[in-house]
Amino acid sequence: MNPVVGLDIAKGESQVQAFLEKKKPYKRSFKVSHTLEGLDTLHQFLREIENLTGVKPPIVLEATGHYHTPVVQYFEERDYLLIIINPLISYRAKSSSLRKVKTDKIDAYHLCELFYKEDLEPYKKRGIHLLNLRNLTRQHENLTEIFVQSKLQFQAVLDQVFPEYKGVFGDLYSVVSLLTLLEYPTSNDVLKAEEETIADRIKENCNSRSRKWAATKAKELITAAARNLFQKTLYQSHILTLKMYINMLLEYQKHLSTFQAEIDALAKELIEYKIIQSIPGIGEKIAAIIISEIGEIDRFNHPKKLVAFVGIDPSIFESGRFKGTVNRITKRGSSRLRRALYLAVKCALRDCREKKTTKDIIPRNKRLREFYDKKREEGKPYKVAVIACANKLLQWIYAMLKSNSTFQDIA
C-alpha cells in the first residue's frame, strides 16, 4: 500500500483526508485544531493508518505563510515525511476539474490526489539558524517600513511647528538632534533658554563631540529659532504630536539597531555569508537577506529552479501560430529576494573610484557591468537589462554556494 494524508491548512485548524492508496480514500474527512490536543488526535489517526498499511504515511500540505508552522514542527519532531507544496501547484490541479467547487474537504482530497499524480519533493528542513536569520531580516524590513512612514509624519508636523530646525544638525534623525528637539520643540522654547544652557544640553546628548561643536550648534539653533516663521505655536496638539513622534523614532532606532546586531551575529556564523559578500556590490545587509531567503542551496538541483523560486524567469505564452512577444517575469517566488537582487544589481553597476588617491572611475562589478552594457547594445530596455543582470547574478550565487567558492572579478 502507498498511504498519504492531505491537510488543508487554515488559521488555527486543518481539514484532514487520508488515502490508503491511489483512488482509495480512508474514512471521512474531519477537522483538527492546531492545539496540542488536536494534533495528538491527528497523530493517533496517522498511527492507525500506519498499523493498517505497515507504512508511515507522508503528509501533504500547502505553504500558507505561518499557519502551517505548528503542524510542521509537531510532526517533524515525530519523524514524519512532510511535503509542503506551492499553492500554485495545488490550484492548477484543482482547476483541471470542470466542476467549480471549493470547500476545505475537497481541497484536502485534491492534495491526496496530487500526491499520486505529481513527483513531489519532500520538505527539507532549512535549519533553525537559517530560519532565525530569515525571521530577523523580515522583521527588520517590516520595522524599517514603519520607521520610514513615521519619519514622513514627523516631518509633516515639524513643518508646522519649527521648519527651520531641519538645517541645524547634519542628520535630522540623529539621536542628539531628536533629543534636542524634544527639549526645545518650538522657537519660543529656544529663545527663552540661555545659549550656555542649550550648549550644555547638546554636549550631554552627544559626548563624542567637543564642547566647541556643541556651542556652535547652540548658536545655529538660536539663529534658526529667530528666523522661524512660527514664533508662537497656536496648536498645542502639534507640540504633543511632535514629541510623540520623536519618542517613537528614538524607540524604532533602538529596535532596528538590536535587530541589525542580531542579524550580523547570526550571519557571521554562516560560510555562505562571506561567499556572497565576495561579489562586488553586495554588502552585509543584502547578503543576509539573500542567504536567509534562499535557505539551503541543496533544495535546488539546477540554477533554473532557483531562478523560478525567485520569480525572475520570463513567462511564455504561445498558442498555435501566435507567440507572445511581451514576456514579463513570472513574479511567483520570493518578493524579498527579488528586491534584494535588484538592489544588489543597482549597487554592482554603480561607478566608484578605483582608489581614493586617484580620479579613475570604474564600475563596482566589471563582469556584471560588461553584461549589462552588452544587453543595452542589443537594444534591451533598461529594466529588461537589469532583470537579465539579476538572473545572471543569481546563477553566479548558485554556482558559488554549490562549490563553496568566492567570486573572482576581472583584474
N, C-alpha and C positions, 0 to 999 in steps of 0.2 A: 504493500500500500504506500501511497505518497500523500500523506495528510498535509493540510495547511489551514491556518486561521487568519481570517481577514478582519482588521479593525478599522472601522470608520471613526476617526478621532474627532471629537468636538470639545468644546470648553467644559472641562470637569467630568466628561463621561465618554464612553466609546460604545459603538454598536458592534457586536461580535457575531461572526458567521464562520462556521467550520466546514471543511470538506475532508472526507476520508481519502478520496482520490478524484480524478477528473470526472465531472458531471455526477458526483455522488455527495451532495450536501449532508451534513450530520446535524440532526436535531434542528430546532427552530432558532432563529436569530434572537439575541437578547442583549440588554444593555448592562454595562457595569460602570460604576462611578470611579473616578480617579482618586480613590482613597485607599488606605492600606487594606481595609476590609473588602472593598470592591475588587482590587487587584488580586487579593488572596483567593477570592471566588473564581476569578478568571484562571488563576494558576491551577486550582483544583480541576477546572474544566480541561485544561491542557494536559494535566496528568491523566485524566480519564481517557483522552484521545491516545495518549502515549501507551497506556495499558492495553487499549483495544487494538492498536495497529503495530505496536512494537517499535514505533519511530517517534522521536521527539519532533513535534510539528513546528515548522518555521512560522513566523508571524509577519504578515504583510500589512503595512500601513502607509499612509501618505505623510509627507513632510508638511506640518501645519504650524509653522512658527515655533512657539514654545509649548503648545498644548500637548504635544506628544512626549515631552521630556520626562514626566514622571513614569510613563509606561515604559519608555526605553530604559531608563535607569533601573526600574524594578526587575525587568526581565533580562537585562544584561548581567545583573548580579547572579541570576539563576541559569546562566549559560544557554539561553535560547538564541537561535539564529533569527536575527531581525533583518527584514528587507524594507527599507524606507525608500519609497519611490517619489519621483517628481509628480505633483498633482496634474501636470500637463499630460503625462503618460496615461494616468488613470482616466482623465477626461476624454482623451482620444479613444480609449477602449469603450467607454460608456456611450460615446457618440456613434459607435458603429451600429447600434440598435435603432430600428425605425421608430420604436415607441419612445415618446418623450415623457419619461417618468423619473422623478428624483426624490428618493427617500433614503434615510440612513441604512435601512435594511438592504435595499438594492445596491447601495454603494459598497457595503461590506461584502455582499455577494459577488459584485464585479471584481473586487480586489482578489478574491479567491480564484475566480476565473482567469484573471490576468496572470496569476502565478503559473498556471499551466500553459498559457499562450505565449508568454514572453520569456526571454532569457534574462531574468532579473538578477542583478548583482547584490550580494548581501551587504548589509551595513557594516562599514569598517569604523571601529572606534577611533575617533580623532585624538583622543588623549586629553586628560584633564588640563594639562599645561596649555595646549593649543586652544581649548575651549575657554579657559580663563582669559587668555590673551584676546580672543575674539570678543568675548563679552565686554572686556575693558575698553577695547578700541571702539566698539559700537556705542557704549555708554559715553565715552569721551566725545564722540561725534554728535550724539544727541544733545549733550550738555553744551557743546560749543554752539549749536544752532540756537538754543535758548539764550545763551550768553550774547550772541550777536543781536538777537531781537531785543534783548534788554538794553543793549548799547544804543540802538536806534531810538527806543522810547525815552531813554535817559537824555539823549541829545535833544529830542523834541521839547522836553521840559526845560533843559538848560537854556535853550534859545529864547525862552520866555522869561527867564529869571536873570541869567548872567552870561550872555553870549560872548562877551569879551574875555571870559576866563579861558577860552579854548587856546589862546596863544601864550599863556603863562608858562606852562610846562611843555616840554618836548612831546611827552606822551600823556595825553589827556587821561588815559586809563591806568597810569602807573599808580602804585599804592600811595605814594606821597601826594600825588595830585588829587586822588579821590578823598584821602583823609583831610587834606587842607580844605577842599571844597565842602566837606561835611561840617567842618568847624566854622567856615566863613562862606555860607551859601549865597549871600546877597552882597551887593555893593555897599549897602549901609553897614553890614557887619564888618567888612574890611576897613572902611573909612573910620569907624568908631574905635578900632583897635590901634595900639601903638605899633610902629614899624618893628621895633626890637622884639615885641611880643610875638608878632607874626613870624619873624625870622627864627626865633627860638622854637616855635611850634613846628616849622618846616624842618629844622635841624633834628628835632626829636623824631619826626616821622621818616627821616632819611639819614641815618647815622653814617652811611657810607660816603656821603658828600661833605664838603668842607663848610665851615661857618660862613666863609665869604660867599660861597654859592647860595646858601640859604638867604643871606642878606640881599643878594642880587634878585632872587626870586620874590622876596618880600616887596622890594621896590617895584618890580614889574607887576605884582598883584595889585598894589595900591594904584599904580598908573592905569591898569585895566579897569579897576573899580571906578576911577574918576571919569573915564570916558564911556562907561557903560550906559546904555540907553535907559535901562530900568533902574533908576536910582532908588525907587521905592517899589516894593512888590505889593500889588493890590490884592493878589490872591494868595492867601496863606496855604491853600491847598497845593499850590505849585511847590512851595518850600517843603511841605510834608512829603509830597510825591518824590521830589528830588532826593531827599535824604533816604527815602525808602529804596530808591534805585541804586544809590551809592552803596548802601549796605548789601544789597543783592549782588552787585557787581563784585564787591570785595569777597563775598562768600563763594561766588562762582569761580573766581580766580583761585581761591584756596582749593576747591574741589578739583578743578582742572589740573592744578599742579600735583595733587595727590594721585589722580588718575595717571598722569604722564609719568610720574616717578615709578608707579607700579608697573606700567606698560614697559618702560625701559628695563626694569629689573627682570621681568619675565622674558622679554625678547632676547636679552643678552645671554640667556642660558641656552638658546637655540642656535645651532650651527647655521641654519637657513638664514638667520638674521644678518650675519656677516656676509654670507654669499650674495644675497640680494643687494646689500648696500655697496658691493663692489661694482655695480652698474652705475656709471656716471649719471647723475640726475636723480637718483633715488636716495633719499635721506632716511633718518631714523623713523620718523612718523609713518611715511608711506610704506617703508619696508615692513613695519609691524602690522599694518593693515593687510598687506599682500599675503604674508605668511599665515596670518590668522584666518583669513577668508579662504585661502586655498586649502589649508589643513594639511593632511598627509598627502604628499605627491603620489604615493603608491596607489591612490584611488583611481588614478588616470593612467592607462596603459598606452596612450597616444596623445601628442600635443593638441590634436584637433578636438579631443574630448575636453581638454582643459579650456580651449577657446570657446567651445559650445557652452561649458559651465559658466563662463564669464558672460556670454551673450554678445560677443562681438563678431560672430560668424555671420556672413551675409545670408539673408533669406532668399530663396529661389522660388520663382513661380513660372511654370511652363505648362501649357495646355495645348495639345495639337501642334499647330504651326506657330502659336503665339509664344513668345519668350519675353518675359518681363525684363525691362532694362533698368528700372529704378529699384535696385535691390538694397533695401536698408538692412541694418544689422538686426538680429532677432530680439535682442534685449530680454532674453529669457533666463538669464543667470543672475549672478550677484551684482546688484547695482553699486554696492560699496566698492567692490573690486574693480568694476568698470571705472568708477570715479577716480580711484587711486591710480589706475593705469593711465588714465587721461592726464592727470596731474604730473605723473612721472614722465610722460612723453613731452609735455609742455616744458618741464624743467630741463630735460635732456637736450631739447632743441635750442634752448636759450643760449645766447652767446655770453662769454665771460672772458676775462683777461687770462692770458697764459701764465703770466707772473705779475705780481704786484709792482715789480720794478720796471716792467715794460708796458707798452701800449698795444701789444699784439692781441687781437681778438680771435678767439676760436670757439666753436660750439662745445658744450659740456660733453656731449657724446658724439664723437665724429662718425661712428658707424651708423648710428640712427639718423644723424643729420644727412648723411650721404643717401640713405634710403629714402628719406623724406624729399630731398631735392630731386631724386630720380622720379618719384611719383608725381611731383609737381610739373616736371618737364614733360611727363607723359600726358599732361592736361588734366590731372585729377584735381578736383576742388580741394580747398584747404582741409575741411573736415574729413573728407574721404582719405586724404593723405595721412592725417593724424590717426584715424582709426586703423589704417594699414600699419602705421608705426606701432600702435598698441598691440596689434596682432603679432607683429614681429618681436616686440619686446616680451610678450607672453611666451612665445616659443623659445626665446633665449632663457627665460626663467625656468621653463620646464626642463630644458637640457641641463642647465646648471644644477638644479635641485636633484635631478636623476643621477648626475655624475659627481655631485658634491665638489664642483669646481667653481672658481671665481671667474668673473668677466675679464676678458683680455681686450682692451681697447686698442685702436690703431695708434701706433707710435708717432 
